[in-house]
Amino acid sequence: TTLMKEKLVVFLAGLQYIAVQIINTSGCFKSFLLANCSIMYLFLLFLADGPSIQQVLVELTNQRTVPNVFVNGTHIGGCDATYQAYHDGSLQKLLGDSKDAETYDYDLIIIGGGSGGLACSKEAAGFGKKVLVLDYVVPTPLGTSWGLGGTCVNVGCIPKKLMHQAALLGQALQDSRKYGWQYEEQVKHNWETMVEAIQNYIGSLNWGYRVSLREKSVTYLNSYGEFVEPHKIKATNRKGQVTYHTAETFVLATGERPRYPGIPGDKEYCITSDDLFSLPYCPGKTLVVGASYVALECAGFLAGLGMDVTVMVRSILLRGFDQEMAERIGAYMETHGVKFIKKFVPVQVEQLEEGMPGRLKVTAKSTGGEPEIFEEEYNTVLLAIGRDACTRNIGLETIGVKINEKNGKVPVNDEEQTNVPYVYAIGDILEGKLELTPVAIQAGKLLSKYEFLFTPLEYGSCGLSEEKAIEGYGKQNLEVYHSLFWPLEWTVAGRDNNTCYGKIICNKHDNNRVIGFHVLGPNAGEVTQGFAAAIKCGLTKELLDETIGIHPTCAEVR
């Protein structure tokens, strides 16, 4: 009844006053709850209307256990829920504890200065928020580090595509003779010149990001961030100097770093993509370990620059991608000089000779069941076996943020919020989200998934792979349309007829709506960007057939 509820409110208000006093005195809310839950329960039973109040309490909270905690009319829950609220700072706000309701240094602190962190900081500053960005690159085992901007700018998309372009120019030189260009001298590639030019460009981007933050009145510290208590973080710079900062809200944008296999010699003698793009010497004969898109992209441009390149594959190429497209990429790379060692993994890397690059001996074992051993010498071993989220050493356990213990990824809700209400996460570290720079920048859920690989034969895709489409819709409900094509630019040079390929996957029971788009060929990334927008708008096979192609282009292929 209404009367019972009014009595309950008065009763709870009295207990709340007692709780506030004890918390302010002892500072240990969990001990208070554990010691006093039975007393509160007995006090409730001794009230004249105790049983009736108990029933109303159950109806209000759907909770029969004690303690059952309310603060200012807000139901918190039991002991664990209340302790968590105390731990993350929300309980202090409800109680109005003046000691804990202090003014924060910043409205928002972002840990990570990559694509997502920078976009978030500038957006928040645009709304008048006081923002701090902490960005610190822990050097690789070989000592490589870089400036503001994150993986994409420094050791990812940007230098990767520039080196891919360098390889394409080498192919263009070969083609040019067929187009009438004449030159007598042998053309050679200079690795050091290329790296210097690319690093100079990246350096200009690093500076531009710092200027952009300054213009937005965002504070930037080149320091390593680590939580030390709720709403408080420790920042340590390169010299070991420590400062402390508080904020009402935090965003985790720490990204990922390459994984090492944990074998003898991996960190001592091998490199990763974190090292490759600023490597001060030509890598020479190179073994690329892994079958990810990073592995194949790096192997592709190294081979295009004239290196002797071998890829060691544990099982299949491009796991998670359309396997028909993956096999075509592998076949194209093999015809262009890249060697593949399939179903082997390295177990040891030994240094035979120091130098730049020096000589290394790699020992590998078969994953196919036979006790087969492989041994070979290389100048460089590039590891590209996956990436791990940078979440394990930033104090998340101190404030109660949950992570996936297997991969370090952070589970979030649809608003990118972690289980601790004042901590959010964006970008590659999110559990079950796309590991793409555009996703980190947008920091939201995309309706269509689009990806592109700068392998020697570029690959662009949007939507589902054929395997995923069959899994989700059933093979009988799909129609797959595909076509081989020969880019006009390749015809005169006599290059690789019937290797470029396009495929769309349609749902027959939804007006033949396109649910998967895949293309292998020149400028695949540019082509895919346009189709991504069309697919998000509900592109069907009929609409695609009615579209007049721009001639002569690869994008017009049907």
Order of alpha helices (4+ residues) and beta strands (2+ residues): alpha-alpha-alpha-beta-beta-alpha-alpha-beta-alpha-beta-alpha-alpha-alpha-beta-beta-beta-beta-beta-alpha-beta-alpha-beta-alpha-beta-alpha-beta-beta-beta-beta-beta-beta-alpha-beta-alpha-beta-beta-alpha-beta-alpha-beta-beta-alpha-alpha
